[in-house]
Amino acid sequence: MMPSAPKSLRLHIALVGRRNVGKSSLLNALTRQAVAIVSPTPGTTTDVVEKAMELQPLGPVLWLDTAGVDDEGELGRQRVAKTHKALDRSEVALLVAGPAGWGVVETELVQELKRRAIPFVIALNQADQNWIAPELAAQLSEHKVPVCAVSALTGAGLEALRTALIAVTPDAVLNHPPLLSDLVRPGELVVLVVPIDKEAPAGRLILPQVQTIRALLDQEAISLVVRERELAHALAALKTPPALVITDSQAFLKVAADTPPAIPLTSFSILFARLQGDLTEFVRGAMHIERLRPGDRILIAEACTHHPIGEDIGRVKIPRWLRQYVGGDLDVQVCQGQDFPADLSSYQLVIHCGSCMLNRRAVLNRIQRCRAAQVPITNYGLAIAYTLGIFQRALQPFPAARSLVQA
């Protein structure tokens, strides 16, 4: 884990409930900081407020303070929609109720959280006002989830609430698939091919490259970082071949040509397809490229919100490679950040970025939505490898995924 963990690797915990139940006050009390604006005026929280912190023993978490789900009017409906979108990436939830009591709004939230299979804790806030009747406690016990009486004002019950949140968090949520610890042994050398293009941040590497270097350090492996034009010289200078070559997907063709076939090769994007999503599902999705025809509609889903420059990978390069492979024009649409179409039925394929800016829950949610709409989904690295004719080569380190191609 990096000293300052990226949002994508933090446990996402959403605070949900109706307006004026003290969600923001509770967040401030839990984080011991004035993170969110607090006011008795209903609807003070108009957008999702994020706060990163450490919650031991869970480690790095990201709190998501949401707007009240009972908000009204056109703006209110938009705020509620953003609250529900926040649940797409929430791995744990804190359902907050207040002195207004427990009603239809809270019951529907319970049903929504259970439908989404999101573990949650019920927090009965403002308990210092003595509004929690024994009958309510008995009613809530039927939901078979932890119920904590708390006061954001006095701090009463906050430790019990933290303990309950820790208890409901599944181990599977905390244990990500490996980035590359199963691919490289301690002491082995890995060559990382890192092109420097106009969209690379000045003086920095992009997040997947940084995370990969850190993962190799944790594995006590050796990293050799080169640009694509330096790869052949670097490989020739080595006394023994590297255990693996990892490249930026945009340089796949040159790197594949310069890397001897006996050396396993893949890309940062494909590593992240496994870390953040479902590599098997993405491989199947890439194979649907074979079925594309001119005029088909493609969705490019990009999790980050960078300003596109020149030969942008999602807007220019991938569409160009797809059109060359299909032999005609395609209707390519792009979405960014947290945006993802509600209706996917008009698309023949979704191509997702490596998702270094999303958490795994959000990516798996998008995969599930594509599956429900019967629309194949793949990711940048796999789509590029397929269109360039090096698909099996790029899957060489992943025998199970590669067997799908050979079947």
N, C-alpha and C positions, 0 to 999 in steps of 0.2 A: 504494500500500500504506500502510495506517495505521501510525503509529509502533509501536503494540502491536497486531500483526495478530490478528484474531479467529481462533479455532480453525478455523472453516470455511474459511479461506483459507490455512491452514498445511498443508504436506506431511506426511501421516501416515505414520510409519515404525513398524512393529510389530516387536518382538523376540519370537520364538517358539522353542520347543524344549521338551525334557522338563525335569523338575525337576532342580535342583542342577547345571545346566550353567553357571551364572554369568551368567544374563541380566541380573539386577539389578546385579551387580557391573560388568558391561560397560556398562550404561546409566550408572552413576555415573562410570565412567572416561571415557566419551564426552562426557558433559556437564560433567565436572570438578566435580560436585556430589554430595552424598549425597542423591540424589533418592529412591532405593528402599531399603527395609530389606534388609540382607544377612545371611544366616545359613546355616550348614551344614545346618540342619534342612530336610528336603524339604517343599515346599509353603508356604514363607514368603510368597510372593506369592499372595494370595488373590483379588485383584481387579485390574483393569487400572489401572496407575499411569501417569498422563500427565505429561509434562514438555515445556513449550514452550521453545524456544531458537532461536538463529540458527545455521544451518549453511551457511556460504558455500562456493560461490557460489549454492547453492540458495535461500538466504533463510530465512524463518521455517518451522520444522518443529515437529511435535508427535510426540514419542516415545511409544509405547504399550508398556509393559512388561507382559507377560501371564503368567498362571499356566501351569505346566507341563502339556503336553497328555497326559502319562501319569499325571495325578493320579487317585486312587482313591477309592472310597466314594461315597455320595450327594452330600456336599459337593464332593468332587473332580469329579464329573460336572458339577455346576453351574459350577464354576470353568472347566472345559474348555469348556463351552458359551459362557461369557463370552469366552474366548479366541477361539473361532471367530466370535463376534459382532464382536469387534474387527477381524477380518480383513475384515468387510463394509465398513469405512471405511478400510482400509489401502491406500495407494497404492504403497508399497515395503515390503519385509520383510527382516528380518535373522534368518536361521535359525541358531541357536546350538547347537553340539554341544560336549560336554566329554569328559573322560577315560573316561566309560562307553563311549565309542565311537560308531560309526555303525551304526544298526540299523533295525528295521522302523518305529519311531516317526519317525525322521528321513526315511526313504524316503517314508512316507505324507505327511509335511509337504511334501516336494518336490512330490509329485503334487497335493496340495491347492492349493499356491501356483500351480502351472502351470495347474490347472483354472480357477482364478479369474483367471488372467492378471495376477498380481501380480509385478512384477519383484523379484528378491531376490538377496541375497548370503549365502553360507555363511561363518559365522565359527567357526573351530575354536578355542575358548577354552581357557585354561589351558595354552597351548602351552609355557609354562616347565616343565611337568612331562614334557616330551618323550614324549608319548603318540601323536603323529601319525606313523604309519608311512608309508613311501613307497607301499605298496600302497593305503592309504586315499586318498592324494592322487591316485593314478592312477584309482581308482574314481570319485572325485568329479568328475574332469575330464569324465566322460561326461555329466554334467548340463548342461554348457556354460553355467555361471554362474560368476561370480567366487568364489574360495575364498581366505579370508585366515586365516592362523595368527596368533592374537592372545593377549595376556595382559592381563586387566583388572588384575592385580596389579602388573606391571612397566610396563605401558603399551606394550609391544612390539607393533608391527603396527597400532596404532590409526590412524595417519595413512593407511596403505594401505587400511584398512577404510573410512575416510571417503571416500577417493578412489573406491573401488569403489562405494559407495552413490551418490555423485554420478554416476558413469558409467552406472549402470543406470536412473537416473530418466529416464523419457521426457519429451521436451519438451512433449508433449501434456498431461501431468499438471501441468506448471508453468504452462502458458498457458491460463488460464481463458477462456471466452467473455467478450466485453465486457459490462460492466454497462450503459453507455450512451454510450461513446466514439464509436460508429458512428451514434448518433442525434442528437448535438449537436455543433456546430462551436465552436471557440474564439470567445469574445465573445458567443455567443448566450445568451438568457435562458431559464431553466427555472423554472416555478412549482411549488413543492412544497407540497401540501396535507396538513397534519399535524394531525389531530384530537388533542385532549388528553383522554383518557378515564381511567377509574379504574385501568386496568391499565398505563398509561404510567408508567415509573419516575419518582418525584418528582425534579424538577430535571434530568431527562435526556430524551433522545430514544431511541427503540428502535434497535437495531443497523442494520436496513435503511435507515432514514432517515439515520443518521450516515454509513454507507458511501456512500450516494448523494450526499450533500453533498460528501464527500471526493473522490468520482469526478468531480464537476463542477469542483471546485477543480483537480484534476489536469488536466482538459480545458481549463482556463482559461475556463470558462463562468461565467455569473452565476446565482446561486441567489436566489430570492425565496421565503421560507418564510412561509406563512399558515395560519390555521385555516380550516375549511370555510366558516364564516359570513363570512369576510373576502374570499373569493375573488372574488366579483363586483365588489366595490369596487376590489380590487387590479387586476383586468384592465381595468376602466374607466379607471383612472388611468395605465395604461401608454401611451406614445406609439406603440409598435409591439407587435404581438402576440408572445407568447412562442413559442419554438420547440417547447415541449412542456410539458404539465401532467402531473404525477405525483401521484397521490393515494393515501392509505390506502384499501384496498378497501372498508372499512366505509362510507366517505362517497361511494361511486361515484355513487349516484343524484343527490345534490345537486350534486356537482362536474360531472357530465355535463350537468345542466340549466343550470349557470352558465357552462359553457365553450362558446364558439361552435364549431360543427361544423368550421370550417376549422382549428382548433387541435388538433394531435394530443394524445390523452389516453391514459394508461395508469395502472397502479398499481405501487407498490413490489413487491408480491407477484408480479406478472407479470414485472417486470424480473428478479426472483430466480428465477422459473421457468426463465428462459433461462440465467442465470448459473450456477445450481447444478444444473440438471437438463437436461431436453429439452423445449423449448417446444412443438415439433411433437407430441410424444407427449401432453403435457398438454392441448393444444388438442383433440386427438382424444378424449381422456378426457372433457373437459367436454361434448362433443357427445353423449356417452352419457346425460347427464342427461335428454335427450328421451325415452329409453327406460325410465326408471325408473317403477315402479308402486308404489302403496301396499303396504307390507309388506316391500319390498326392504331388504336389509341394506347399510348404508354404514359404511365405516371412515374416521374422522377421525384423521389421523396428525399429531401435533404434536411437533416436534423439541425445543422448549424445555420446561422443567418448572416454569413459573410456577404460582402458586396461582390458580385461576380465581376471578374476582370478577364478580358481577352479570351483565351482558350479555356474557358471554364469547363471542368470535368463533367459536371452534371448537365449543363445547358448546351455545351458545344461538342465535346469530344465523344461522350457516350452516344448521343443521338446520331452523330456522324458515323460512328462505327456500326451502329444498328442499321442505319439506312444503307450503308455499303453492303452489309451482310444480307439484308432482306431484298435489296435490289430495287428500292423505291422509297417514296416519301412516307413518313409516319407522323401521326398527330401526337406530338410530345407535349405533355403538361408537366408543370413543376410546382411542388408545394415545399414550404420551408418551415423550420422550427417545430413548434408544437402543432402546426396545422396539418390535418390529414383529412381527406374528403370523407364525408359521412356516407356517400353513395359511391361505391367502387364498381358498380355493375357495368359501366361503359368502357372499362379498361380491359385490354387483353394481357397486360403485364404491368406489375409494379416493380421498379428498381430502386432499392433503398441504399442510402449511403452506409458507411461503416458504423454509424450511430455512436460515435465517441461522445456526443453531447446528450444522448438519451440514456436512461437506465434500461436494464434488461426487461423489466416489467413492461415498459412502454413499447419496446420492440416486439415482444411476444404478443402484446395486445394487438398490434398492427398485423402481425402474422395471422392471428386468429380471425381478425376481421376480413382479411383477404381470403382465408380458407372458407369462411361463412359465405362470402360472395362468390366463391369458386373462381377467384382470380389468382393466378400464380404470382409469387413474389420472390425476388432474388436480391442480390446486392451488387454494388458497383464492381468490386473485384471479380466476382464470378461472371457477371455479364461481360466485362471487358475480356476476360480470359476466353469465354465462349466465342465471342465475335472475332477474336484474333486467332482462333484455332489452337489454343494452348490450354484448353480446359483440363484435360487429364493431367497435364504436366503441373498445373497450378494446384491440383488436388493431391499431388504425390505424397505429402506428409500425412494425409488423412485417408487411410485405406478404406474405412467404412463408407465414407462419402464417395470415394472414387469408384467403389464397387457398383454404385447406382448407375454410373456412366457405362460401365462395362457390361452391365446386366442385359 
